[in-house]
């Protein structure tokens, strides 16, 4: 497991690291999570991208899907929700 504390760091690490799954906060300063997901997809990432956010309406979920996320998880991320997201890898 690795942690990037901002989008730019995560984006620069992703090609060498090639994570299978990335949990990405939407509300980050600078480059937000939507922008990061799009940039990762442009880099060719096939990682399972999980949006982690306090916004959970249908509009919010549709936006996360349209910007490259595979799953949308509303905070707080309960262990069961995290486990369900990870089970999609198998």
C-alpha positions, 0 to 999 in steps of 0.5 A: 500500500502507498499513500499520496497526500495530493493529486500531483504526487499520486499522478506522478507515482502512478505509472511506476507504481501501477496500483490495482486500486486507488481510493481517491478523495474528490474534494482535494485542493489544486487538482480535485479527484475528478481531474485526477481520475481523468488524468489517470485514465489518460495515462492508461491506468486500468486501476479500479478507481474508487471516488471517496466523497461526502457528496452522495446524490445520484448526480454526484455518482453520475459525475464520478462515473463520467470522469473515470471512476469505477465506484462511488463511496460516500464518507464515512467509508465503512469497512463493509463498503471498502471490502465490497470495493476490493472484492470487485478485484477478484 
